[in-house]
Amino acid sequence: MLVELAVGDAYGAGFEYANPRLVAEHNTLAGYIQHPTHLGVRPGAYTDDTQMTLAIAELLVSGEPWELAQLAEHFVRAYHRDPRDGYATRFQQFLDTVHTGADLLRRIDPSSDKSGSAMRAGPIGLLPTVDQVLHYAEVQARVTHDTPAGISAAQAAALAVHYCHRQLGPVSDLPDWIGARLDPSWAKPWRGKVGSKGWMSVRAALTALTSSNRLSEILHTSVAFTGDVDTVATIALAAGSRSPEIEQDLPNALLIGLENGPFGSDYLRHLDTRLLANFA
């Protein structure tokens, strides 16, 4: 799961809010591309979506309490051990000035309703029950996105993974299943450019998930929406990677081209193994 969502993040990063003509021309899955203006994110490098997901996954396997303090500490630790571009500018500037979870919690304004709480929620979906998924997703959202929209977006993203991982029904029924547990609006198909709000990215990801039974096509559809497509692809591939109904056919060029530094693809595979061993 972690490798696939990182591929979605890194591939989508080349197209985030890019000109639709560039997206139409280069969204071929042939390889990673350099974003025309985000020059600090090189092709094949993942962004904050994956880095914060790593923090969630590491806390899940650590056995530490699932509390705000521990979550904040893991977010800060993941950033400072491997600083990278891709975060929202103001939030990255804020992270540069905090070095402990306690400091983050003391100083942050957690009133955002954007996509940060949803993009990192995928591993929570591996938990055994819906109630656990909802609770864990809410708690982690409250660190940075303590708003009804921020919390529900995180819960929806995590439920998508849970539904696929636990094989609770056909993927085509996923949006309705989430809608029945949160709000019927989650079942509405997404159309057009994806904005910065968390609910937009999740609804687009759910639409992409139900569009094909191949992971490659789900990635292509996620990016073709235009807008905040790295987040859409991260959420969609996290869930799609856990469904036996979906052919796991990401191109080798994307798998091989994914970054492999200290916290790159090898580390992601190792942590994936630990996650799935804990929550099979």
N, C-alpha and C positions, 0 to 999 in steps of 0.2 A: 504493500500500500504506500509506504513512504517514498519508494523510488518512483512509483507512477505519479503520485501527486507532485513530486519535485520536478519530474519531466514536464507536467502540465504547467507548473509555475514558471520554469525556466523557458519553455517554449513560448508561453503566453507573454512573458516579459518583453519579448521583442516586438510585440504588437500592442501593448497597453496604451489605449487612447491614441493610437496612431491613425494616420489618414486612412479612411476606408479603402482607397485605391491601393495603398501599400499592402493592406491586409489581403485584399482580393488577389493581388499579384503574387505574394510570397507565402501565403498560408497553404503550403503544399506538403508539409510534414517531411520535407527532404532534409532538413537540418535546422539548427538554431540560427537566428539572424540578429544582427546588431540593431538595437532600437535607434531610430534616427536622432533622438535627442538625449535619451538616458544613457550617456556614454560610459557611466560608471558601472553599469551592469553588462559584463561581457557575455557574448553568446555562450549558452550552456550553463551559466551561473543561475542558481535559484535566488529568490528574494526573501523578503520578510515573511511571506506566506509560509514557506517551508521552514525557515529558521524558528519562527514561533511555534509551528507544529512540532518541531523537534523538542522544544521545551515542554510542551504538553506530553509528548510520548515519553520523555525521560522521567517526568514526574510520575506518570502512570506506572512505570516499571520499577520505580525506586522504592515503593512501599511507604513513602512519606504521606502524611495526612493531606487530603485534598482540601486545602484552605487557601485563602487569599495570600497569606504571607509566603507560603511555599511556591505558589504559582508566580507571584511577582519576582521572587528570588530566581526561579528558573528562567523567566523571561530576560532578566538583567544578565544572568550568567551566560545564556546562549548568545546574547548580542555582543558582550564585551570579549568573549573568547574568540570571536570570529566576526569583527565589524565588517559590515557590507552595506552597499547602497541598496535602494529598493523600498525602504520605509518612506512613509509620508515625511516630508521635509521637517515639519515642526516636531513630529514625534521622534524622529531620529536625532534632532538637535537636543531634545529633552533626554533621550536615552544616553547621549554622550555625557550628560552631567550627573547621572545617577549611577551608583555603584553597588547598591544593595536593594533588595526587595522592599525593605522597610522604608527606604528613602523614596522609592517609586510610589508606594501607596500613600505616603504622607503628602506628596507634592502633585500627584496626577489629578486631572479633572476627568473623571470617568464617564462623561456625558455624551460620548460619541454614539451615533447610530450607523456608522459606516461598516465596512466589511471585515475589519480586523478580528472580531470575535468569531466570525463564521469561518474564515479562511484557515484557522488553526484547529478547528474543532473535530476534524476527521477521526483521529485515534480514539476519541471518547466513544464513538459509535461501536467500538469493539466490546464495550461492557455488556454484561449478561442480560440486563433488563431495560425496558423503556424508561422506567422510573429513575434508574441510575443514570442513564444517558441524559435525561432531562435535567437532573440535579447537577451533575458534573459540568454539563455545558453551561448552565446558568452561573455556577460559581466562577468558572474561568472567565466568562464574559464580564462579570462584575468588576474585574481588575481594571479594565479599560473601557468597557462599553456597558455601563450599568444603566441601561435604558430598556424599556419594553421591546423596542425594535432590535436593539443590539443583542439582547438575550434570546429573543425568538429566532433570529437569524442563525445564531450559534446552535440552538437546539435543532433547527431544521436540518442544518448541514450534518450534524452528528447523527440524527435519526436516519438520514439517507444512507450513511455507512452501516448503521445498525441493521436496517432493513435488508440490505444486500448481503452483509456478512452472515446474518442469521437466516437468510433465505426465507423471508416471511411472506413472499408472494412474487408474482412476475414483476419485472422492473417497470413495465407499463403502468402498473397500479401504484407505483411509489408516490407520485404527487398527491393522489387522493388519500393514501394512507397517512401521509404527513399532515394533510389538510384536516383529516378527522381527529388528529391528536393536538393540533395547534390552532389552526384557523383555516377555513375553506379557501382563503386567498392563495395559499401555497399550491393549490392544484391548478391555478390558472397558467396556461402556457405563456412563455416570455416571447416578446417580439422586439426587435430593434436593438439599438445601442444600450449597453449596460452602464448605468451610472455608478456613483460611489457608495450608495446605500447598501447595507448588508443584505436586505431582502431582495434587492435587484440581482445581486450575484448568485444568491441561492436559487431563486426562481429560474434564472437562466441556466444554472447548472442542472436543475431538475428537468428542464426542457431538453437540454442536450442529452442527458442520460436516457430519456425515453425516445430519442430520435434514431437510435441504432443499436445493434447488438455487437458492435465492434468498438474497442477502445480507441482505435485510431480515428474513427469517424466522430466519436464523441469529442475528442480533442479538437478536431477540425471545426466542428459545429460550435464549440465553446468559443473559439477564437474568431469565427466568422461573425459573431454578434457585433463585434467592435466595442470599444470602451474598456472597462476594467476586466479584460479577458484573462489575465493571468490568475486572478482570483476565481473566476468562473471555472477555468480549467483545473485549478487545484482542487476545488470542491467536487467537481464532477468525476475526476479521475480517482480521487480518494474512495468514492463510493463504487464507481464502476470496476475498480480493481478487485473488489471483494465479491463480485457477483459471478457465479459459474455460468450464468446466462450470457455473459458478455465475453467475446473472444478477446484474449489478451494479446493484441497484435501491434503494440507500439513499435514504430520503425526502429531497427537497430541503430540507425544514425542518431536517433535521439537518446537511446539508452547508452550508447557508447560515448556520445558527446556530452553527457551530463557531467558536471564538475566532479572531481574525485580527489579533493584535498582532504584534510583531516576530518571534515564533517560532510564529505561528499558521498558518492554513490555507495562505496564499500561500507561506510559508517551507517548509511541509511538501511542497507540490507541487513546489517548486524542488528540494528535496533528493531527493524521489522520482525526479525526472527524472535527476539525477546518479547515483543508485544504479542505476537500471535501465539507464542507458547503460554503466555499468561491468560489470554482471553480467547482461546480457540472455541 
